[in-house]
Amino acid sequence: FQQIQWNKRSLQTANLRTTETLAIPFWDDFAQGIDSLKWTLEGVSFTETIGNNAPSFGMVLFNGVDQNGRPYSLQIRDQGEGDYLTSKPFDLSILSPEESQTLFLSFFWQAGGKAEFPDGADDLTLQILDPAQNWITAWSQSGGDEMDRENFTQEIIQILPEWQHAGFQFRFFSSGRQSGPFDSWLLDYVYLNSGRSTSDLFTLDRALTQPNQVYLNSYSAYPYFLFESYQEDNWTRISNEFKNLENRFRAMEYSILATDSSGQQLAAINTDTPFDPVPDALERRLFDSRDFESFTPPVEETDVRFTTFLTSGDERLFEIMEGDTIWYDQVNFAVNDTVSSFFPLRDFFAYDRGQADYAAGINQRSGQLVVRYTTPEEVYLKGISILFTNPAQANQAIDIQVWDQLESRALLTKQEVIPDFRDGSQFIYYALDTNLQVSGEFYIGFTQFSNEFLHVGLDKSHDTGGEIYYNVGGGWVQNEEVKGSLMIRPHVSPSPSLIENEIPEESLRIYPNPVFDRLTIEGKIESIQVFDSFGREILLERQKTEKGEIINFGNRLPGIYVLQISTPWGIESHRILIRN
């Protein structure tokens, strides 16, 4: 069982509209995502958690896969340029001589963070578009074992007068392995302004730096129908962290609210609580809410919004000129003083928060991967959802399985495939076709039928690695290596989700299985697709019959093949074993 770093989530705060010229001062800490009115994105993604000790909430991730998680090259040793983040144009021709001489760009960067670490042949580069439309390298940083992956480093670069013109732009890009999510870099807190110098490294800003952490019995999502009976005394405190980016102390307060999806307040957990002691210059500090036992349950299924906000005095950037105060609306240091995180009260349990930072998996044919859950009372399991992150692995066969004890036979095995999907940010739901009741501890997961890693999302912000088990042929093993929460969720209900006479009967007859050459399919068939064990569609000789079709598997390699058959009542997937 191994972890394979994966993260591609391009959160953009505005749709791309007309290309407008930006103005200085320019500032972006990515607390609200990556703004397409400020940036052109080529493969970069937004992340809340991969960076360690970030200057503020939200940052940009660079690596060797595009925005859909697809590698730039399928050749494992290919090296080259990867992700790009390019600013929209600035008109710098209007700057005065004094402004032109004092124009500086600052930013924070980190090598690797919680992601795959860049080595000495990998780079993060800053380039400037000069008046002749040439990209000039202004700064570059190589990776290597000596790099600090726990802290961000701040840089400040002078934008020389000869680089300044009416269509000025700058860009960051990564170079490294192009065959996957490797050689990762993180970027945050970009600030371009005149009137600066190499010592201008501080801002009048206090920022939250991470999502709110809150759990109910280790869960980050909980079934609504169980919530009222089992929430009391089972909540953790809500935790977060702030960073003072000013080089002087600052008194602050914080508040934490819980609301439902309509904005209706459920609880005021903290109200104007002062930080004690007063935050010092450049201080970073973790803090918690007060203890709370419970709050009034919402009237229906919802996502509870936990919002933490600072009362810090942060405001828009300003300067005083000839006795007048000039405010710059485009630089508002208060935007990173508020962070909202969601706790779903729906029909499922979850350890994860819904966003994959990495992927994890096993590379063993007939290998099994499961997650352990515990329910406080008997429930009916109606489905299982899994976040697969690699679109190239669509159409591979899996068995969805459920156990009450891993040493016993599975309670349920259901043949399925990984369907086509565009990117690895959406859960795939597998509905069960039988009423299955579970209580106490139970295990959900799948068996795979290839020797390649099947990439399952891994949330690194909450470590429940001890709930993960795997079997690669030598018996069940509890995970001790990979930290995080594997993104496999059970969907439950208080009563049977299927009425017995609604449970579908076998609609097709497929024989023989295993098969040596000719496979017979009987039933109402609209179309058939055949996939090999790698998820690749193959074209085979087919023959119509009075009752259906015959498919000729003669001369095919032995192994597992998957049929996807469209019928008048839906699509069915069937796994076929081919023998010599």
N, C-alpha and C positions, 0 to 999 in steps of 0.2 A: 504494500500500500504506500503510494508516494503522492507528494503534492507537486502539481505542475502549475507554475504561476500563470494566472490569467486575469486580466481586467480590461474590459473595454466598455465604457459607458460614457457616451458623449452627451452630457447634460448641457444644453444650450438655453440661455435665458431669453432669447428672442429669435424669431425666424429671420433668415437672411433676407434683407430688403435691399434698398438702394445702397450703393457704395458711397458713403459720406466721408468727408475729410475729418479726421480727429484733430483735437486741439490739446495743447498742453495747458495746465498740468494733466497728465494721464496717469491713472492708477487702477490696478485690478488685482485684488487678492483672491479672486475666484470663489468667494464665499457663496455666491449665488449661481455657480456654474461657470461655463465658458460662454461669454457673450459674443454671438456672431456679428454684432454690430461693431465690435472692437477687433475681432480676430477672424482669420481664415484658418480652418482646421483641416489638417491632412493626417488622419490616423491617431492624433492625440486623444486622450480621454480624461474625463473628470473623475477624481476619486476623493472620498472623504477620509479614508483610513489607511492607505498604503504608506503614506509618509509617517515618519517618527518625529515627534516634537516639532510640529509645523508652526510657523509664525502665526497662522490664522486658519480658520475652518475652510477646507476645500483646497485642492491643488490640481496641477496638470501632470499626467503620467505620459512618458515617452518610452516606447519599446519597439519590438520588431514585428508587431501585428497591426492591421488596420482597424478602423472603427468598428468592424463587424467581427473582430477576433481572428481574421484570416491572416496567415503569414504572408510577408511580402515575397518570399521565395519558398519553394518546396525542396530546395537543395540544402541539406543540413549544414553545410559549411559555408554557405554564401554570406559574405559580409558586405555592408553598404549602408546607405542612408535609410532611415526609417521614418519616424513621425516628424511632422512639421507643425509649428504654430507661428503664424505670420500676422503681424499687426496690419490693420487697415492703414491707408496713407495718412500722413500728417503734412500740413502746409507749414514748413519751417522757414519759408522765404520772408515771412513777415516779422521775424524776430529782430530785435534791436541788436547792435554789436555787443552790448553787455550781456544780453540774454543768450546770444549765440555762443559766447565764450564760457558761459556757466551752465551749459546744458549737460545733464548727467542722467544716465539710466541705471537704476539699481534693481536687484532681484535676489531671491533666495533659491538655492538649489540643494538637492540631496542625491547622493548615489545610492540606488537600490531601495532604501527604506525596507519595507517588509517584502518587497518583490525580489526578483533575481538580480544579483549584483553584477555591475559592469566590470570587465577586466581591463587590462592596460591597453588593449587595442580598440576600446570603445570610447566614444566621445559624446559630449553635449556641447553644442556650438552656438554662438550668437553671431549673426551676420547683419550688416547694414547695407541697404540699397543706396548706392551713391548717385550723384546727378547723371552719370553716364549709364545708369541702369545696370551696374555691376554689383554683385553681392560681395562685400568686403568682410572678411572675418575680423571681428573686433575682440572676440574672447573665445577660448575653447578649453574644455576640461576633460582630461582622460580619466578612465577608471583605474582600478588596481586594488590589491588587497589592503593597502594602507588607508583607503578612503574611510571616512566616518559615515556609517549608515544610520547612526542614531540621531544626528543633529543636522539642521540645515546650515548652509554657509551663505553669507551675504556678500554680493559683489556690487561694486559701483564703477561704472564705465563712463568716461567722458565721450560725448558725441561731438566729434571734431567739427569745426565750422565748414571744412571742405566736404563733409558728408551731408550737410544740410541743404535741402531744396524743397520745392513745392510738392513733390510726391514722395517724401521721405517715408521709408518703412524699415522695420527690423524684424528678424525672425530667429526662432530657436529651432534646432533640429538635432536628432540623435543619430549616431552611427554605431553599428554593431551587427550582431547576427540578425539575419532577416528571416529566419526559418521558424520563428515563434516568439512568445512573449518573454524575451530574454533581454539582458543588458539594459536594465530599466533606470530611468532618471526621473526626478520630480522637480517641478518648478512652482514657485509661489511668489506672491507679493511684488508685482512688477510696478515700478514707479519711474516716470519720466517727467522731468521739470527743469526749468532754468533757475538761476539763483542758488545753485547747489555747488558743493565742492566734494572732494574725496572723503571728507569727514562727516558728511551729511548722511548719517546712517540711522537716524531715529525719527519716529513719527509720533504725533499726539494721538495715539491709538492704543486701545485695549481690545483684545479680540478673544472670543471663544475659539477653541482649536480642534474640536472633535464632535462627533455625534453624541447625543445624550445616551448614557448606558443605564438601562432599567430592565429588570427581569422579574417574572412571576414564576417562582419555583424553577429557576434556570431557563425558563422559556421566554422567547421574545415575541411570541404570538400564542394565543390561547383560545379554545373554543368558547364562543359566546354563551352557549347553554350551560357550561360548567362554571362560568366566571363568578356569578353571584355567590354560589355555595362555597367556593374554594379560594377566593382572593384574600380573605382576611388573614393578616399576619404573614403572608407569603410574598409580599413585594420586597424587592431590594430598595435601598436608597437610589435616587437618581444622581448620577455623577457626571461631571464634565471637567474642563480645564480652561484656564485663561492664561494669556501671555500679555504682559505689559511691554509694549514696543517703544515706550518713552524712557528717556534716561533720567527720570525722576519718579519719586513715589506718587501714588494716586489712590485716594480713598474711593471705594466703590461699594455698591450693593448688588444683590442678585435676587431674582424672583423666578419661581418655577410654577407653571400652570398645567393642568390637564383639561383638555376640551375634547368634545366629540367631533365628528367630521363636519357637522354643521356650524361649529364654533361655540356651541353651548358649553359653558364651563362646568366641569365635573368636580374639580378640586383646585383650591389655591394651596399648593404644597409649601411654598416659601413666598413671603412677601417682603420685599425690601430688606433682606437680610444683609447686614454689613459684613464685609470681609475683615476678619480679625486674626492676626495683625494687619494693619494697612499694607497693601501691596507695595513692594519696594520697586525701585527702578529696574526695568528689564526682567522682572520676576515672572516665572512660570509656576502655576500652582494648580494642583488637583483640588476639587471641592465636591461636597455631597449635599443633597437635600436633607431635610429633617426626616426622621422616621415617619412613615405613614402606614396604617394598617389596611385601609381600604378606602374606596370612594363610591359614591352613588353609581350603580351600574347604568350605562346608557340604555335607552328604551329599545334599541334594536342593534343588530350587528353593525359594527363601525370600526374605524381605525382611531384609537385614542391618540391624540396629539399631545406629546409632552414638550413644552416650550420653555427654554431657559433663556433669560435675557439679563444683560448687565445694565445697571444704571451707572454709567462711567463718565458722563459729561462729554463723550465723543461727539463730534459734529463735522460739518463740512470744512474742507480746507479753506483758509482765508489768508489774506495779507492786507496790510494797511499801507495805503499809498496817498501821500499828501493829506493825511488826516482822515481819509475815507477808507472804510472796510469793504474789501472786494471778496465776495464769496464765490467759490467754485463748486457748482452743483455736481459736476462729474466726479468729484472726489469726496465721498461721504464716508468717514471713518466709523460711522455708527452701524453700517450694514453688517459687520461681523460681530455685533454685540448680541445677536439673537440667533439661536439654533433650535429648530423643531425636529423631533424624531417621532416615529409612529409605532404604535403597538397594536397590531391587528387583533380584534375580537371578532373572529369569523367562524369558520368551520374546521380549523386545523390547529395542530400544535406545530411550533417551529422553534429551533434553537437559533437559527440565522435571522438576520434583519432584512433579507431580501435582495442583497447586492453581493455579487461574487468579487472577491479580491484575488483569489487564486482559483485553480482547479485541482482536484485530487482524483486518484483512481488506482486501479490495479491493471497489470498487463499479463493476464493469465487466462487462457481459454478455460471455460467452465469455472472461472473464479467468481466469488460471491462477495458483495459489499453491502453492509447493512448499517442502520442507525437504530439505537435502542431508545424507546420512549416509555413513559410511565403515565398511566391515566388514573385519576383518583377513584373512579367508579367504572362499571361496565359501560362500554360504548360500542356502537357499530362502526366498523371501518368501511367507508364507502369508496375511497379512492386514495391514490398516492401521487404526489407531484414531485418531479425531479427537475433540477436546473442543469441541463446539459449545456456546455459552453462552446463546443467545437462544432460548427455547422457542417464541417466535412465528414462528420461521423453519422449523418442522417442515414436512415434505412438499415442500420445494423440491428440484428436480432438481440433481444434480451428477454429474460423471464422475470416478471414482477413477482416478488415473493413476500410472504408474511410468516413469522414464527412467533410462538409464545415461549419456546425454549430452543436455543440454538442446537442443543444436543439431540433434539427430536426432529421428526420430519416436518417440513413446512406445512403450515395450516392451509396455505393457498399458493398455487403457482399458476400464472397467467402469461401466455405467450404474447409478446408485444414487440414493436420495433421503435427505434428512435425516429420520429417523423422529420420531414423537412422543416428547417427553421432558418431564419435569416441571420440572427445573431444570438449570442448566448446570454440574453438578459431576461428571458421569459420562462417561467416554469411550464413543463409539459405535464398535463394531468392524465393519469391513467385510471379510468373508472373500473371498479371491481364489478364482476357479473354475478356475484353471490353475496348473500347476507352473512357477514363474518363478525362475530362478537369477540371483543378482546377486553381484558381487564388487567390491572397491575402493569407489569413490564411486558412489552411486546417489541418485535423487531421488524423493520421494513427495509426493503432494498431490492437488489436484482442480481441475477446471474448473467454473465456475458459469454459470448461465444467467439471471441477473437483474442489474439495475443497482443493487441495494441491497447494503450490506455484509453478508456472511455472517460472523457473529461467531465467530472461533476463539480459544480460550483462549490467553493469553500469560502466562507466568511471568516476573515481573520480577526474581526473586532470582538468576538466572543468565543472563548476556548471551551468547547465541549468535546474535545478529541477523545476523551474516555468513553463516550457513547458510541464510537465507531468500532465496528468489528469487520474482519475480512477472513476469507478462506480461500487459499490458493492451492489447495490439495492436501495440506497436512493437518487439517483441522482448523477450528475457529480460533482467531487471535484477536485480543483486544488491542486497539491502536495505542501506541505509546510514542510515536514519532511525529506525526502531523498534528499541529495545533490549529484549532479553528472549529467551525461548525459546518458539517457537510450538509448540503442543501437538498435534503430528501425529507418530505413532509407527509404525515398522515392526515387525511381528511375524515372526520368522524361525525356521527349523528347520534341522538339519544334513542332512536328507534330504527327499525329496518328501513333502508332506503329503497329496497325492491320488494314489491308485492310478489308472492311466489308465482302467481300465474302470469306475471310480467317478465319473469326471468327468461331470457331468450333461449330457445332450444338450438341445437346445432343446425345451422342453416345450410351447410355445404358438406358433401361427402368427398374426402380426399384420400386416395389409396393408390398403391401401398406406401407406407411410411415406416421404416426406411425404404428407399426406392433405388433400383439399379439403373434403369433407363427411362421407362415410360410411366408417367404419373397421370392418374385419372382424377378429374375434378367433376363432380356432379352437382348441379344446382343451378339457380338463376344467376348467371354471370353477365356482368356488363363489360368489365375489362379486367386484365390481369397484368401485373408487373412482377418481375422476378429479380431479386437482389442476391449477390453473393455475400460472404461473411464480412466483407469490408464495406458493405453498403452500396456497392456499385451495381447499377442496373445492367442486366444481361439480356440479350435477345436469343430466344430458343425457338426451335421448330414446334409449331402448335397445330393441332388438328381438331376441327369441330366434330362433335358427336351429337347424337339425339338428346342425350341427357346433360351435355356440358362440353368439356374439352379434354384433350390429352396433350401433355407437354413432354417433349423428348429431352431427357437429361443425358442421353448417351454421349460419351466422350468428355463429359464434364469432370473436373477434379472432385474427389470425394470431399465431403464436409457439409456444413450447415448452409442452407439457402432459405430465403424468406419470400413467400408469396404475399402480395398485397392485392386483394380481390375486391373489386367494386361490385356490390349487389344492390338490388332495389331498396334494401333496408340499411345500407351503410357499407363502410369499408371494413373488411376483415383481414387480419394478418395471421399467417400460418407458417410455422417453421418446418422445413423438410430436411431430412438427412439423406444425403446421396452416398452410396457405397459403390465400390468397384465391383 
